[in-house]
Amino acid sequence: MKAKNCLIFGGSGQIGRNLIRKFTKNNYRVTVVTRNVHQKSYIIKTQANVGYIEIVEANIFEENKIRDLFRNADVCINLIGILFEKKANSFRNIHTIFPSILAKLSKEYNLKHFVHLSALGINDAIDSNYAKSKLEGENRVLKNFPLATILRPSIVYSVDDNFTTNFMTLLKRLPIFPLYYNGKTKFTPIHCSDLTDIIYHIISKNIYSNIIECVGPEILTFREILEKLLILINKKRIFFPLPLPIAEVQARFFELFPNPLLTRDQLRLLKYDNTVSKKYKTNSDIGIPSVRYFDEEVKKYCYMWKDGGQFSTEKYKDKNNFEVKTN
Ligand SMILES: NC(=O)c1ccc[n+]([C@@H]2O[C@H](COP(=O)([O-])OP(=O)(O)OC[C@H]3O[C@@H](n4cnc5c(N)ncnc54)[C@H](OP(=O)(O)O)[C@@H]3O)[C@@H](O)[C@H]2O)c1
């Protein structure tokens, strides 16, 4: 069988790197588009065996350059996404206009598949600009390429994420930790490998299903996630529910930084539960239920946030009977 050529946008990110490994290990050839080859190619190149990966530098809005890449592609996967806006990197440009261009080109070049990553819960979060831009992007994608598959994952975690790793850093440093909306917002965290298994299944088995909600095996509140992380890194912290007006002032202050920890738009998004809507198919419905549990997976990499770092792992304790002092 002829190997499929996959054209991947956003391959340097958390999901992209994991996906490149999965595809190339299974003899797919991938072309990864990056906006800065000098900064990103070492991260991308090391995810694949030689000969299976090509890296192309392009501004994603240079349609002529992008168009050329579609000539040899069988499938296209869009993983480009942002959490906050920065100049021309607006939600509208990245989540609405760009995916609609990719869908249009996928149709024009008769691609077998176009998989687009959206996000769970965007129908409900009507006051979030992030959610609105994702929803509008989905509509345009389906209009331009009706056979596209749109994936809506809940929060995605792994050793390469900006979620568990950032929270473990903050929990390690801050003695008191703020809770937004009393920490009651529900999530269904999905491990990055479970999500890329779903993408691989869709491409390899030619599954066409317009919208699929991708969730992990557990429903956890924001507070429960933090509590689990605290247990994993052996820390005790005080949580305090932050009143919304104060949280907004805090988010407005964070927005002054180039990489804000929290924006007002994210704060609005946090108000809504991130669980299945029951209106669309889920990954379980297409035969790929998530199999990785939050504690078990985070346990594999949380040791770097524990006192003693790598020497706090069971491996070192067993070998040298080395006990690490914890707070
Ligand atoms: N991670 C989650 O919890 C989660 C949850 C729901 C939905 N999603 C969606 O899943 C997709 C992938 O997520 P991820 O976690 O892999 O994200 P990520 O790690 O932040 O990676 C995002 C990717 O987008 C690229 N990108 C951002 N702005 C760009 C621009 N202006 N031009 C070109 N490339 C740009 C980044 O390239 P550079 O490396 O050059 O910056 C990177 O490759 C996104 O659409 C995201 O919205 C993620």
The ligand as an ORCA input file, in Angstrom:
! r2SCAN-3c Opt
* xyz 0 1
  N      -3.835     21.648     24.436
  C      -5.109     21.678     24.800
  O      -5.454     21.511     25.972
  C      -6.186     21.875     23.741
  C      -7.539     21.762     24.128
  C      -8.520     21.964     23.164
  C      -8.161     22.271     21.858
  N      -6.838     22.357     21.514
  C      -6.512     22.712     20.126
  O      -5.638     21.745     19.577
  C      -4.725     22.376     18.665
  C      -3.283     22.005     19.018
  O      -3.057     22.282     20.390
  P      -1.610     22.154     21.073
  O      -1.841     21.889     22.513
  O      -0.733     21.247     20.306
  O      -1.124     23.658     20.934
  P       0.354     24.254     21.094
  O       1.245     23.296     21.766
  O       0.175     25.607     21.679
  O       0.815     24.405     19.573
  C       0.174     25.320     18.744
  C       0.790     25.279     17.371
  O       0.261     26.380     16.629
  C       1.325     27.056     15.985
  N       1.007     28.472     15.784
  C       0.461     29.334     16.678
  N       0.314     30.549     16.104
  C       0.783     30.432     14.827
  C       0.934     31.328     13.723
  N       0.553     32.597     13.789
  N       1.478     30.868     12.574
  C       1.872     29.583     12.478
  N       1.776     28.680     13.480
  C       1.238     29.112     14.632
  C       2.486     26.878     16.921
  O       3.658     27.091     16.177
  P       4.976     27.659     16.893
  O       5.601     26.450     17.492
  O       5.730     28.264     15.788
  O       4.526     28.630     17.932
  C       2.308     25.428     17.365
  O       2.864     24.549     16.415
  C      -5.028     23.867     18.730
  O      -5.907     24.231     17.707
  C      -5.740     24.028     20.062
  O      -6.638     25.131     20.075
  C      -5.842     22.170     22.426
*
